[in-house]
Amino acid sequence: MADELQYTKEDFLYAQVVERFEQQIGNNTLRAGDKLMSLRALSKEQGISLSTAYKAYAELENKGIVEARPKSGYFVKFAPAQYPKKLQSGQPTPAIQKTEVEDMIRLVYQTMRRDGVVRLSQASPSAELIPAAKLNKAMMEALRKSPTSCTQYEEIQGNRDLRKQIAKHAFNWNGNITEDEIVTTQGCMEALVFCLEAVTKPGDIVAIESPVYFGIFNVIKILGLKVLEIPVDPEDGVNLEYLEKCLGEVPVKACLFVTNFTNPLGISMPDHRKKQLVELLADRQIPLIEDDIYGEMYFGKNRPKTCKSFDKNGMVMLCSSVSKTLAPGYRVGWCIPGKFIDKVITNKLMHTVSSATPTQAAIALFFETGRYDLHMRNLRKALHTQCLRYIQAISEYFPEDIKVTHPNGGYVLWIEMNSKVDAFELFESAIQESISIAPGQIFSTDARFTNYIRISFGSPYNNNIDKSLKKLGELIWKFSQ
């Protein structure tokens, strides 16, 4: 196992070369069409082997930034200057006609499961990115190690080995917790439900971001709670100034925000803004439920912090899972509910008694052996490459007036189209071409994002994806007329 996790000096050298080229292309020192030095020249100048030089150029080529021309060498293919315009702050006009958002959500889910459909609407890892064989191995090892073959109930608070691993992993976001502060759940959504029930009662008002993942406002509605939507800035995340103004006028009982790589925008709140948010709510004794399910999918060198990183009095309730990173079907999630842990444990006891024993034990072992960290390094690299390729295709195939977020992690792109385009009508036309997208209307309670769509880059870029994005671009052109 140790050999599997080792990285050579050459691995780091090639990564440094790739990063330097990306910086030069990013600041327009190198422009589209510029010829790069030969492999031999790069090897000599950087003091690296020919194989390392080739590996660096191959990585840039995989990202779609560089292209190899037969008998000519390597050239810059695509630069950030060619990207579509960035999405700007500001709220879209509310929909004129009232639309049943629940019906739209149901239709999106039903149609994307059809055979042959390209699922650009699914914000989760494709099967190709999941280490199924290693997960199977971890499951078998966990069953063999268990004296009861994982057939008995787990502790109410959750598998202790898993909680220990989650506590250790919290080091990545500056967390300083123990296994006794963690409660495992059946996925992140159950964690959110337990936390909401712990700090609210039917009729209370909960602040959420807008746009927001539709599953969140559906849960809030089912619990009998009311929603206050807070606009999200494409650069800074939740609009804290707007939130502060609302808190002075509305009796908000709790806030529920996705602060890292939010769905559907794919952007993160800067760490200093997270600190401001925690302090703003702490002063008013308002609990913050933080959905950090995408926090591990960062493209930079360091994982972004969480709001929980700045929590000094237990008012932040962090929720997460491995559903978006490793195994959606395992339904392994958790929460770190701070001062509300006793209420959360009581809620879990009433709802589920305990979480599934085999999957918790398998994921605990996957963490312990280092397989999770290795998998995440590979996944982040793949997602970053896929993100770049999807944006490049969008810039080539979609109308010039579209705007798109430029995420630094996660799975999704949030795209603003011409105001003439109705996103749900576009969805209906796209599904006839076996292409599933997420129309903007399903990301608010009143279907207001009528000319926005969300596209996931969770699937590796291939000819099928390319054709689908090209066809989608043609449909958008048609609706824009």
C-alpha positions in Angstrom: 0.0 0.0 0.0 2.8 2.4 0.8 4.2 2.1 -2.8 0.7 3.0 -4.1 0.8 6.4 -2.2 4.3 7.5 -3.0 5.1 10.4 -5.3 8.5 10.8 -7.0 10.6 13.9 -7.5 9.7 13.8 -11.2 6.0 14.0 -10.3 6.5 17.3 -8.5 8.9 18.7 -11.2 6.4 18.1 -14.0 3.6 19.7 -11.9 5.7 22.8 -11.3 6.5 23.1 -15.0 2.8 22.8 -15.8 1.9 25.5 -13.3 4.5 27.9 -14.7 3.1 27.5 -18.2 -0.4 27.9 -17.0 0.6 31.2 -15.3 2.3 32.5 -18.4 -0.8 31.6 -20.5 -3.1 33.0 -17.9 -1.4 36.4 -17.8 -1.1 36.5 -21.7 2.7 36.2 -21.6 2.0 33.3 -23.9 -0.9 33.7 -26.3 -3.0 31.4 -28.4 -0.9 30.4 -31.4 2.4 30.9 -29.7 4.9 28.1 -30.2 6.4 26.5 -27.1 10.0 25.4 -26.8 10.8 21.9 -27.9 10.9 18.9 -25.5 14.7 18.9 -25.7 15.0 22.6 -25.0 12.5 22.4 -22.2 14.4 19.5 -20.7 17.7 21.4 -20.9 16.4 24.7 -19.6 14.5 23.3 -16.7 17.0 20.6 -15.8 14.4 17.8 -16.1 14.3 14.5 -18.0 12.8 14.3 -21.5 10.1 12.0 -20.1 9.2 14.7 -17.5 9.1 17.4 -20.2 6.8 15.2 -22.3 4.6 14.5 -19.3 4.2 18.3 -18.7 3.2 19.0 -22.2 0.8 16.0 -22.2 -0.9 17.4 -19.1 -1.3 20.8 -20.8 -2.6 19.0 -23.9 -5.2 17.1 -21.8 -6.5 20.3 -20.4 -7.0 21.7 -23.9 -4.5 24.5 -23.3 -1.8 23.2 -25.6 -1.8 21.3 -28.9 0.8 19.2 -30.6 1.2 19.8 -34.3 2.9 17.0 -36.3 6.5 17.9 -37.3 6.0 21.4 -35.9 6.0 21.1 -32.1 3.7 22.3 -29.3 1.6 25.5 -29.5 -0.7 27.4 -27.2 -4.2 26.4 -28.2 -6.5 28.2 -25.7 -6.0 31.1 -23.4 -8.3 32.6 -20.7 -8.9 35.6 -22.9 -11.0 33.3 -25.1 -13.3 32.3 -22.2 -16.9 33.4 -22.2 -17.6 36.5 -20.1 -17.7 36.0 -16.4 -21.1 36.0 -14.7 -21.7 39.4 -13.0 -23.5 40.1 -9.8 -27.2 41.1 -9.8 -30.5 39.3 -9.6 -32.6 38.2 -12.6 -36.1 39.4 -13.0 -38.7 37.2 -11.3 -40.8 34.9 -13.5 -44.0 36.6 -14.7 -46.0 33.5 -14.6 -46.1 31.2 -11.5 -44.6 27.8 -12.3 -44.7 24.7 -10.2 -41.0 24.2 -9.4 -41.6 20.8 -7.9 -43.0 19.5 -11.3 -39.9 20.8 -13.1 -37.6 19.1 -10.6 -39.5 15.8 -10.9 -39.3 16.0 -14.7 -35.6 16.7 -14.7 -34.9 13.7 -12.5 -37.2 11.4 -14.4 -35.8 12.2 -17.9 -32.1 12.1 -17.0 -32.4 8.5 -16.0 -33.5 7.4 -19.5 -31.1 5.2 -21.4 -28.8 7.0 -23.7 -29.2 10.4 -22.1 -26.1 12.6 -21.7 -26.5 13.8 -18.1 -25.1 17.3 -18.1 -27.7 17.9 -15.3 -26.1 15.5 -12.8 -23.7 17.2 -10.3 -21.9 14.1 -9.1 -18.9 12.0 -10.2 -19.4 9.7 -13.2 -18.8 6.0 -12.8 -15.4 6.4 -14.6 -14.2 8.6 -11.7 -15.2 6.2 -8.9 -12.5 3.7 -7.7 -15.1 0.8 -7.6 -12.5 -2.0 -7.3 -10.8 -0.3 -4.3 -14.1 0.4 -2.7 -15.0 -3.3 -3.1 -11.7 -4.3 -1.5 -12.3 -2.0 1.4 -15.8 -3.4 1.9 -14.5 -7.0 2.0 -11.7 -6.0 4.4 -14.2 -4.3 6.7 -16.5 -7.4 6.7 -13.6 -9.7 7.5 -12.3 -7.5 10.3 -15.6 -7.1 12.0 -16.3 -9.8 14.6 -20.0 -9.7 13.6 -19.4 -9.2 9.8 -21.1 -5.8 10.2 -24.5 -7.3 10.9 -25.2 -5.5 14.1 -26.4 -2.0 14.9 -23.8 0.7 15.1 -23.5 3.2 17.9 -26.2 5.8 17.7 -23.6 8.5 17.1 -22.0 6.4 14.3 -19.1 4.1 13.6 -16.3 5.2 15.9 -13.5 4.4 13.5 -15.2 6.5 10.8 -15.7 9.4 13.2 -12.0 9.2 14.1 -11.0 9.4 10.4 -13.4 12.4 9.8 -11.8 14.2 12.8 -8.3 13.6 11.5 -9.4 14.8 8.0 -10.8 18.0 9.5 -7.1 19.1 9.8 -7.3 20.0 6.1 -9.8 22.8 6.8 -8.2 23.9 10.1 -10.7 21.9 12.1 -9.8 20.9 15.7 -12.4 18.3 16.7 -12.6 14.8 18.1 -14.8 11.9 17.2 -17.1 12.7 20.0 -18.2 15.9 18.3 -19.3 14.0 15.1 -22.6 12.3 14.3 -22.8 10.1 11.2 -25.8 10.1 8.9 -27.3 8.6 5.7 -25.8 11.2 3.4 -25.5 14.9 3.7 -29.2 15.7 3.2 -30.1 13.7 6.3 -27.5 15.7 8.2 -29.1 18.9 7.1 -32.5 17.7 8.2 -31.3 16.7 11.6 -29.6 20.1 12.1 -32.6 22.0 10.9 -34.9 20.1 13.3 -32.5 20.8 16.1 -32.7 24.6 15.8 -36.1 25.4 14.3 -39.8 24.5 14.6 -42.5 24.7 11.9 -43.3 28.3 10.9 -39.7 29.6 11.6 -37.8 31.5 8.9 -34.5 30.0 7.5 -32.2 32.1 5.3 -30.8 30.3 2.3 -28.7 31.5 -0.7 -30.3 32.3 -4.1 -29.8 30.5 -6.4 -29.6 27.3 -4.4 -29.7 23.6 -4.8 -33.4 22.6 -5.1 -33.0 19.8 -2.6 -32.4 22.4 0.1 -35.6 24.4 -0.3 -37.6 21.3 -0.7 -36.4 20.0 2.7 -37.2 23.3 4.3 -40.7 23.2 2.8 -41.3 19.7 4.0 -40.3 20.7 7.6 -42.9 23.4 7.5 -40.3 26.2 7.5 -40.3 29.5 5.7 -37.6 30.6 3.3 -35.7 33.9 3.1 -33.6 34.0 -0.1 -30.2 35.8 0.1 -28.6 36.7 -3.2 -25.2 35.3 -4.0 -22.4 37.3 -5.7 -20.4 35.3 -8.3 -17.1 36.5 -6.6 -17.9 36.8 -2.9 -20.6 34.3 -2.3 -23.5 35.1 0.0 -24.2 38.9 0.1 -23.4 39.6 3.7 -24.5 43.2 3.5 -28.0 42.2 2.3 -28.1 39.4 4.9 -27.2 41.9 7.7 -30.0 44.2 6.6 -32.5 41.4 6.5 -31.5 40.2 10.0 -32.5 43.6 11.3 -36.0 43.3 9.8 -36.8 39.6 9.7 -36.8 37.1 12.7 -34.5 34.6 11.1 -34.0 31.5 13.3 -31.2 29.8 11.3 -29.1 30.2 8.2 -28.2 27.3 5.8 -25.5 28.1 3.3 -23.1 26.2 0.9 -19.9 28.3 1.3 -17.5 26.2 -0.8 -18.2 25.6 -4.5 -21.9 26.4 -4.1 -24.5 24.6 -6.2 -25.4 25.9 -8.9 -22.8 28.7 -9.2 -19.8 26.6 -8.3 -18.1 29.5 -6.5 -16.7 29.8 -3.0 -17.0 32.5 -0.4 -13.5 33.9 0.4 -12.2 32.8 3.8 -12.3 36.3 5.2 -16.0 36.6 4.3 -16.7 33.3 6.0 -15.2 34.7 9.2 -17.4 37.8 8.8 -20.4 35.6 8.3 -19.7 33.6 11.5 -19.2 36.7 13.5 -22.3 38.3 12.1 -24.5 35.4 13.1 -22.7 34.7 16.4 -23.4 38.3 17.6 -27.1 37.6 17.0 -27.0 34.0 18.4 -28.3 32.6 15.0 -27.2 29.1 14.2 -25.4 28.5 10.9 -25.9 25.2 9.1 -23.0 24.8 6.7 -23.3 22.4 3.8 -19.7 21.6 2.9 -20.3 18.6 0.6 -18.2 20.1 -2.2 -15.3 21.4 -0.1 -12.9 18.7 -1.0 -13.2 19.4 -4.8 -10.8 22.3 -5.0 -8.5 23.0 -8.0 -5.9 25.1 -6.2 -3.1 24.1 -3.9 -5.0 24.3 -0.7 -8.5 23.3 0.5 -10.6 26.4 1.3 -11.5 26.8 5.0 -15.0 26.2 6.3 -17.1 28.5 8.4 -16.7 25.9 11.1 -13.0 26.9 11.1 -13.9 30.2 12.6 -16.5 28.9 15.0 -15.7 29.8 18.7 -19.0 29.1 20.4 -20.5 26.0 18.7 -23.0 27.9 16.6 -21.9 26.5 13.3 -23.2 23.0 12.3 -21.1 21.6 9.5 -22.6 18.9 7.3 -20.9 16.8 4.6 -20.6 13.3 3.1 -18.7 11.2 0.5 -21.6 11.2 -1.9 -20.0 13.8 -4.2 -16.4 12.7 -3.8 -16.4 8.9 -3.6 -19.5 6.8 -3.4 -23.0 8.3 -3.9 -24.7 4.9 -3.3 -23.0 4.3 0.0 -25.0 7.1 1.7 -22.3 7.9 4.2 -22.6 11.4 5.6 -21.9 13.2 8.9 -22.4 16.5 10.8 -20.4 18.4 13.4 -23.3 20.1 15.2 -21.4 22.0 17.9 -23.5 22.9 20.9 -26.6 21.3 19.4 -25.1 17.8 19.3 -27.5 16.3 21.9 -30.5 17.5 19.9 -29.1 16.1 16.7 -28.4 12.7 18.3 -32.0 12.7 19.6 -33.3 13.4 16.1 -31.2 10.6 14.7 -32.5 8.2 17.3 -36.1 9.1 16.4 -35.6 8.9 12.7 -33.1 6.1 11.9 -31.7 4.7 15.2 -28.3 4.1 13.6 -26.6 4.4 10.2 -25.7 1.4 8.0 -22.9 -0.6 9.5 -21.1 -2.1 6.4 -20.8 1.1 4.4 -19.5 3.2 7.4 -16.9 0.5 8.2 -15.8 0.4 4.6 -15.4 4.2 4.2 -13.5 4.3 7.6 -11.0 1.8 6.2 -10.8 3.7 2.9 -9.8 6.8 4.8 -7.4 4.9 7.2 -5.4 3.2 4.4 -4.8 6.5 2.6 -6.8 5.4 -0.4 -9.2 8.4 0.0 -6.5 11.0 -0.2 -5.0 9.3 -3.2 -8.4 9.1 -4.9 -9.1 12.8 -4.1 -5.8 13.9 -5.7 -6.8 12.1 -8.9 -10.4 13.3 -8.8 -9.4 17.0 -8.3 -7.0 16.8 -11.2 -9.6 15.1 -13.5 -12.3 17.6 -12.6 -10.1 20.6 -13.2 -9.2 19.3 -16.6 -12.8 18.6 -17.4 -13.9 22.1 -16.2 -11.4 23.7 -18.6 -12.5 21.5 -21.5 -16.2 22.2 -21.0 -15.7 25.9 -20.8 -13.6 25.8 -24.0 -16.4 24.0 -25.8 -19.0 26.5 -24.4 -16.9 29.4 -25.7 -16.8 27.7 -29.1 -20.4 26.5 -29.5 -22.6 28.8 -27.5 -23.6 32.4 -28.5 -21.2 35.1 -27.8 -23.5 36.9 -25.4 -23.6 34.0 -22.8 -21.9 34.5 -19.4 -20.5 31.7 -17.3 -19.0 31.3 -13.8 -15.3 30.3 -13.6 -15.3 27.9 -10.7 -12.1 26.9 -8.8 -13.7 23.6 -7.7 -16.8 21.5 -7.6 -18.8 20.1 -10.5 -20.9 22.8 -12.0 -21.1 25.8 -14.4 -23.8 28.4 -14.0 -24.6 29.9 -17.4 -26.6 33.1 -18.1 -28.2 33.2 -21.6 -29.9 35.8 -23.6 -33.1 37.0 -21.9 -35.1 35.6 -24.8 -34.2 32.1 -23.9 -36.6 30.2 -21.6 -34.4 27.7 -19.7 -37.2 25.2 -19.2 -38.2 25.3 -22.9 -34.6 24.8 -23.7 -34.5 21.8 -21.3 -37.6 20.3 -23.1 -35.9 20.6 -26.5 -32.6 19.3 -25.3 -34.1 16.2 -23.7 -35.6 15.4 -27.1 -32.0 15.2 -28.3 -31.1 13.0 -25.3 -29.3 15.8 -23.5 -30.3 16.5 -19.9 -29.6 20.0 -18.4 -30.8 21.7 -15.2 -33.0 24.7 -16.0 -32.4 27.7 -13.8 -36.0 27.8 -12.6 -35.5 24.8 -10.3 -32.9 26.7 -8.3 -35.3 29.2 -6.6 -38.7 28.9 -4.9 -40.5 31.1 -7.5 -38.8 29.9 -10.8 -37.1 33.2 -11.2 -33.9 32.2 -13.0 -35.6 31.8 -16.4 -32.6 32.4 -18.6 -30.0 30.4 -16.7 -28.9 26.8 -16.9 -26.6 24.6 -14.8 -24.2 22.2 -16.6 -22.1 19.6 -14.7 -18.6 18.7 -15.8 -18.6 15.5 -13.7 -18.2 13.3 -16.8 -14.8 13.0 -18.6 -14.8 15.0 -21.8 -15.2 12.8 -24.9 -16.8 12.9 -28.4 -20.3 12.3 -27.0 -20.0 15.3 -24.6 -18.6 17.4 -27.4 -21.5 16.6 -29.7 -24.0 17.3 -26.9 -22.6 20.7 -26.1 -22.5 21.6 -29.8 -26.1 20.6 -30.2 -27.0 22.5 -27.0 -25.3 25.5 -28.4 -27.4 25.2 -31.6 -30.6 25.1 -29.5 -29.6 28.2 -27.5 -28.8 30.0 -30.8 -32.3 29.1 -32.0 -34.1 30.3 -28.9 -32.0 33.5 -28.9 -33.5 34.7 -32.2 
